[in-house]
Amino acid sequence: MTHANASDLAHYVTDHWNDTFISGGVNCGPRDSLPEFDSVEHILSCCYQASLMREEDRPVRFRLILADPGCFDGTDGPPKGLHRLLFSESRRFDEYELQRLSPAVDFYRSMIAVGYGAQKRCGIWGIVHSGSRWVQRVYGGKATGPALPPSLVVYVTDPGRITVCRGALTIATLNRGQVVAPMGEVFDSTWLPGNFARIRSRLFALHTAARKSAITPWADLDPGIVKTIAQQVVRRIISSVRNSGHGGTILVVPPEIGEHVFEESSCLSIEYRVSDKAARKRFQRLALDLMNTLAEVCGPAVPAGKTAGWSEYAASRDESLALCDEAIFDLAQFFADLASVDGAVVFSEGFELLGFGAMISGGLKGVRTVARALDIEGMRTEQIYSGGFGARHRSVFRLCNAVHEAVGIVISQDRGVRFVKWHEGGVTYWDCVATNIMDF
């Protein structure tokens, strides 16, 4: 196999730069366009070389943005804006300067700012302080970070691993000698939320009943708020498991299996079963509390005919809503901690916790090949030999082959994330690109 390098990544980025739809960014004029190929190749090559270095025994990790200083307001700053720190003199752009600067430009809070001069040469003109809110886009959370200009942004996260974005939107990643392009957000598919439509309808019906009996007027809620909250919880679980370095497996099984969790099963053997049904359904109660609280808090502010949704939730500073938010994400962290025990964490619909330390029966029929989805809906696929996967993946393949309604999330020890489901007549997996920027 021929391994890709920074030059191959530069070719891919220049070829696909205009494929990315930009919305909600900052318009900085012609500098939003990509410079010529040689300059892009030089930037990515220096980033790649810097990723292989260490600074006083610390790994070199940083974010870089190619944009003019005029794109940023010198008086603005986090949490809602970008803070421009302009050097008195531009610094040369090479891997050694990136190595030297990286400790001062914390990956989570700042970016190395690079300009493209009239002589077609790059230079480091300063630092852009973004704050850490942007991390919640990956880890889950309600805070919204400041919008980036739709310029070249590079993430250096591990030796030999760099991700290139246009603003906040990922174009491609170079990792292990391969250029990998995102197929889109699995969370934006129709098949994934479709698996949980029943529990969302049930929760919304309970909320509607509570709203009708409220003493004060409540705002109407956007029905999509339940789906968004659940997605944020999944993001938080995945990111926490990935950062543990241990890996883990999350299984969501249909209710009929959940009803027989204490019986012998031909599919699953759960080492630590949860007997308290009320405790198992804590997420559902917290989600309902959040919905009711949001509707009550927004009642006076949202006019008739309008609905309150995620944007109102994210913007709210109400203490009762903040407590709901904290409780939900503490629960997500708790779920992630359970994955540290060997075996899978098992839920029924609505994050009803059935148990953890679950082993999938080795007696289930094996799967020789699985389909790798090439788009978020799994309409385009390629067949992959399953023997190339580890035991964790192969066991989830067996389960999804036997229980077609099950959904598996496999987080590898090397931090890869895959969703697995029976789809269109076969076991299919989706690489979860959304979390891969934070791959360390």
N, C-alpha and C positions, 0 to 999 in steps of 0.2 A: 504494500500500500504506500502510495506517495503521500507524504505529510505536507499539509498546508503551512504557510508562514505568513508573516506580516504583509508581504507583497500580495499574496492571494486574498487576504482580508481587505486590503486597499482596493483591489480590483472589484471585489464584491460590493463594497460600500459605494464606490463611484458608480457602478452599474445600477444600483438599486436605491440611490439616494432619493430620487423623486418618486419612488414607489410608495413612500411613507406619507400618509395623510397627516397633516399638522393641524391641530386645533388647540386653542387656548394658550398658545405661546405668546412670545413677545416679538413684535415685528422690528427687526433691526436693519431692514433694507437689504442691499445687494450682498452684504457680508453673510447673510443667511445661506447663500449658495456655497457649494463646496469649492475649495481651490482646486487647481489642476492636480492630476493624478500624482505627479512626482512629490508634491508637497504633502498630500494625504499619506502616501507611502512613507515619506520621511517621518511624519508624526507618529504613525503606527509602529514603524520600525524602532524608533527611540523608546516608545512606551513598552514595546515588547522586550527590548534589551534591559530597560530599567526594572521590569518585572522579575528578571533573573538575578538581580542584585540584592544586597542587604545593606542596611545603613546602621552601623554599630550593632550588628547582630539582630537588627529588626527587619522583618520583611518589608519590601517596598510596595506600598499600596497607596493609591491615590485616585482622585477623579480629576479630569482635565476638560476644559471647555475652550473651544476655538471661537472667539467672539471679540469684537471691538470693545474698548472700555466704554464707549458711548451707549452700549446696550444696557448699561447698569447705572442706576441712580446713586451718586456718591453719598447721598443723605439717607438712603433707605437701608433696610436690613431685616434679618429674621425677627420674629417667626414668619412674617407674611411677605417679606421682601428679600432682595439680594443685596448684600453689602459689598461694595467694590473697594478693594485696597490697592491703590495704584502705586507702583514703585517709581522712584525718581528717575531711574534708568532701566531700560529693558534689559533683561538677562538673556544670555544665549540659550537656545533651545537644543538640548541634547540629553542623553540618558544620564549623564553625570549630574547635571543640574536638577533633573527630575529626582534622582536619588537623594541629592542634598536637601531639596525642599520638602520631600515627602513627610518627614516627621512633623513639620510645622503645619502642614496642610492635612488635617485629620480627615480621613476618608468620609466619615459620617457627617462632617460639618462644613467642609470647605472644598474648593476646586482650584487647581492651578490654572491661571488664566493666560491663554496664548493668543497672540495676534499674528496676522499675516501681512507683512509689510509690502511697500511699493516695489522693493527689489525681489519680491517673491521669496522672502525669507521669513521664517517663523522666529518669534521671540517671546519670552515670558514677560508680560507687562505687569503682573500682579497676582492677587488672590481674590477669588469671589467666595464670600462667606454665605452659605446657603442655609445654615442651621440644619437640624436633624429631622425636621418634620417629613421630608421627602421619603425617609426610610419606611414610614407607615404605608406608603403605596405598596411596598413589598411585604412587610411584616404584618400588616393589618393594623387598623386604627382609624379614628375619625378625623384626625388633624390633617389639614391640607397645606402642603408646602408651597412656596412661591413658584410661579411658572418660570421655566427656563426658556430662553430664546431658542428657536428651532435651528440651532447650530450644532456642529460636530462636538459630541461629548464622548469621552473615552473613560471607561472604568478599568483600572488595573487592580485585580483582586488576588491573584495567585501567580506563582512563577509560570510564565508561558500562557497565561490566561488573560485576555483583554476583550472587553465588550464595547461595541461602538453603537452610539445612539444618535438620533437627530432630536435634540431636546431631550424629552423624557421617553421617547419611543425607541425601542431597541431595533437595530437593523441586523446585526450579526455578532457572534462571539467566536473568537479563535480559542480553542481549548483542545489540548491533547493532539495537536496537529490537524485539527479539523475545523472548518468554518461552518458554524451551525447557525441557521437563520430561524427566527421565531415563526411559528405558524399562527400565532395569535393567542389570546388568552383562553385557556380551557374554561375559565369561569364565564366567558361570554358565549359559550355554546348554548344550544337549546337542550341537548341531551342531559347535561349534568343537572341544571335546576329542575328539569322535567322529572327527574327521579324523586324529587322531594316536594312536588306540587301538593300532594295530599296533606302533608303536615303543615305546610304554609297556609293552606286554606283553612285548616282546623284552628290554627293560632289566630288568623285574622277574624274568624267567626267569633272566637272568644273575646277578642278585642272589641268587635262591633257590639256585642252584648254588653260589655262593660261601659262602652261609650253611651249607649242608650240609657243606662241607669245612672250616669254621672249627674251630680248636682249642678255643676257649672258647665257651660258649653265647651266641648272638646273640638279640636280641629280634625278634619278628615285626614286620614293618613294615605300616603301612596302605598298601594299593596306591595310594591317592590321592596319596601324597607326590610321586610323579613329576609328576603333573599340576600340583600346586601349585607345585613348583619351576619348571616350565616357564612357568607363568603369571607368576611373579615376574620371570623373565628378560624376558618380553615387555613387562611393565610398565616395566622398567628401560630397555629399548631405546627404547620409545616416548617415555618422558619425556625421555631424553637427546637424542633427535632433535628433539623439540619445543623443548627449551630452546636448541638450537643456532641456531634462527631460520632455518635453511636449508630445513627440510622434508626429506622423503625417502620412499622406497618400499621396503617389505619384501615379498618374494614367497616363498611356500612352494609348491614345485611337486612333483608326484608323482615317485616314484623312477624311473619309466621315462624321464622327461626328464633326471633327474640322471645316469643311466647314460650318456647321450649328450651330456654337457655340452661335450665337446671337438669335437663334430661340428657341422656347419652345421645350424641349426634354423630352421624356418619361424616359430617363435614368439619366440625370444629370441636376442639377440646379446650375449654377456657379454664386456665389454672386459677385465676382470681375472679370469681363471679360476684357480682353486686346484687344483694338480695333486696335492699330497700328500694322499692319502686319509686317512691317520692324522690329519693336522692338521685336516682338514675335520671329523672326528668328535670333536673335543676336548670339546664339550659333553656328548656321550653318556658319555665316559669320566669326566668330572667328576661327572655326575649319579650314575653307578654308584658312584664312590668315596664320594660323600656318603651314598648309601643304605647302603653297607657299613659306613661309619664310624658312622653313626647307630645301626644295629642292634647294632654291637659296643659302643658307648658305653652304650647303654640296656639292654644285656643283663642286668646285675646289678639294675637298678632296676625294670624292667617285669615284673610278675608273669605267670605262665603264663596264657594265654587272653586277654591284652590285647595291643594293638598300639601301636607307637611311630609317631607321625606328626608333622605340622607343629607342633603345640603343644609336643611334646618337643624338637623341633629348635630352635624359637624360644626355648625356655627354657634350653637347654643353654649352659653356659659352657666347654665342653670346647675346648681349643686346636686339636685336630685338626679338629673340626667347623668352628671359626671359619675355619681355613685353607681348607677346602672351600668355605665360603660366600663368602669373599673371592675365590677363584679363579673361581667361577661368575659373580659380579657384575662382576669385572674383564673377563671374556670378553664379558658383555652390553654393557659400555661400549665395548669394542673393536668389536663388531658395529655399534653405533650410530655410531661414528666413520666406518665404511666408507660409511655413507649420505650423508656430506658430499660425496662425489664424485657428479657428475651420473649418473643412472641408478639402477637398483634393486639392492639387496642380495638375492641369491638363495640360498635354502636348499632342501634336500630335507628329508624328514621327520627329526625328531629334531635340528633345528638343525645339520644337516650343511651346512657352508658351501661352496657351489659357486662363488661368485664375486661380484663387485660391479661397478658401472658398467654394468649390463645395460640394454639398450634393447629394448623390446617392439616387434615388427615392425609397421610401419605398414600392411603388407599384409593383416593380419588383418581380418576383417569387423567393421565398426563396429556400435555398438549405439545405436539411436535413443532408447530409453527404458530406464531402470533402475528397479528396485523399491527404495524406501526402506522398511526394516523399521521397524515401529511397536512391535514387541516383540522380546525377545531371541531367540526361536525363528524369527522371520520368518513367523509365521502370518498376521499382519495387515500389509499393505503399502500403499503408494501409489506410483503411477507418476510418475517425474520425467524430464523431458526432459534427455538427457545433454549437449546442447549448452551448458547452463549451467555445466558443470564445466570445470576447466582441463585442460591436456594430460596432466598426471600421472594424473588420475583416468580420463580417457577411454582412455588406453593400458591401464590395469589392467582396465577394463571389457572391452576387446577380448580381453585374455588370458583372463580368466575365462569369457568367452563361448566361446572356443575350447578351453580346457582346464578342464573342469568340476571337476576335483579340486584345482585351484590355489586358494590363499587369498592375497589381497593386503591389505596394511595401508598405507594412504596417509596420510602426515603432511604436511599442507599447510604452506606458509610462514607462514600466519597461525595455525598451531598446532592446526587442526582435525584430528581423527583419525577415519578410517573403515576398517572391515573390509569387504572385498569378496569375494563368493563366488557361484558358480552355485548357486541354491537354488530349489527348487520350480518348475523350468522356466524360470528366467530369472536374469539377473545382478541380484544384490541387494546393498545395502550397509547397514551398521549404523553409526550414529554412536556413537563410543566415549565415553560420558558420563563414565566413571570417571576419566578423566584431565583433565577439563575444569576442575576446581576450580583446578588449578595452571596456569592459562593465561597465563603470562608468563615 
